[in-house]
């Protein structure tokens, strides 16, 4: 949400569209404030990231609105019903389960890094690789840039908190929390489809990727005889899954599909 044109309405729709995924809902908002933090948590966020934290006072605001009393001052409002059956009750357990990560991106933030890391409720510090260079004037690899990163590193370790960074830093010593593409991790990909109904899956005999990436744009009916094509089409339409009919497939179009290769 920090750099997004999305709204909390769109966030709610995205999170509600995949209730059984193994990933947890999380969001980076623009700054520490009651409105955004309570919208995020009421909609179900379990990971809350606050960027550009410049002072310990800003960090205290982040904690204040992220947690219910006695840790903070989050109020009880209408929230997602996805957590109605949480063992022990959502209200009684969320203070222990919410992950709050504060991003250190400025020279002011570096000055208060130890105080920020020491706050109860802060799960980790994020060494913002891009904006520390942006605000500090140094690029990655410069000695002064690395000193800035070490300030965040040391503050997190002294406080016993998570040390977070971009996924490209997965080999950096002591970093144990990363942001970025999942292909850098060993985490399982996708969601187990067991228990989902067949109608929730889409099946096809051909699609634009398969046909359009052929040098000559040949369709399936160019490669099999008419009887086989009719039999395959019948099986597709009678299958329990939702059928995808590729453009022109319904009348066995003979024109090549050169969507990707027509150049």
Residue, then its C-alpha position, 0 to 999 in steps of 0.5 A: x500500500x505504500x507505493x500502490x494505487x490500491x485501496x483497502x477495499x481492493x486489499x480485502x478482496x485480494x485477501x478474501x479470494x485466497x483464504x486457504x493459501x499457506x501464505x499469511x496476509x501482510x502489508x506495507x503501509x505508508x507510515x505509522x497511523x491509526x487509520x491504516x494500521x487498524x484497517x490492515x489488522x481488521x482485514x486480517x493482516x498478520x504481517x505489518x511493515x512500516x517504512x521510513x521510521x525516522x525516530x523512536x517516537x514514530x516507532x512507538x506510534x507503530x506499536x500503539x496502533x498495531x496491538x490491543x491493550x495493554x501493549x497498544x491502543x488498537x480498538x475493537x472494530x468490525x474485522x474479518x470473520x476468517x479468524x472467528x475460530x482461532x484457538x484461544x480467540x483472536x482478541x486473546x492471541x493476536x498480540x502474540x501472533x502479529x509480526x511488526x517490522x519497522x524499516x530503517x531507511x534514513x540517517x535519523x532512523x539509524x540514530x535511533x535504531x537501538x531505541x527502535x529495536x528495543x521496543x516491545x512489540x517490534x518483531x524486526x528491523x528491515x535494513x532498507x537497501x535502496x533508500x538507505x543509499x537514497x537518503x545517505x548518498x552511498x551505494x551498496x559496497x561503499x564502506x560508508x553504506x556498509x557502516x549504515x547497514x551494520x548499524x541496523x544489523x547491530x541494533x537488531x541483534x542487540x535487541x534479539x530481534x529479526x534482521x530483515x533485508x531484501x531477498x538478494x541478501x540471503x547469504x549476508x551473515x545474520x539476516x534471517x527475514x527477507x522480502x522479495x521473490x519466493x524463488x530465493x527460499x525453500x518455502x513450498x510453492x502453491x497451495x494443496x488442491x486437496x478438498x477443492x471441487x473440480x469446478x474450481x479448476x480450468x482445463x483446456x486442450x490448447x491455449x494462446x501460450x501453446x499455440x502462439x509460441x509455435x513458429x507457425x501458429x499451428x492449432x491442435x486441429x492442424x495436428x490431429x484428424x477431425x474425429x480425434x479433435x471431436x472426441x477430445x472436444x467432447x471429453x473437454x466439455x463433459x469433464x467436471x472441471x470448467x472448460x476453457x475454449x480457445x478462440x476459434x476452437x469451437x469451429x475448428x478454425x484453420x487460420x494460424x494463431x500468430x499472436x507471439x510469432x508475428x514479427 
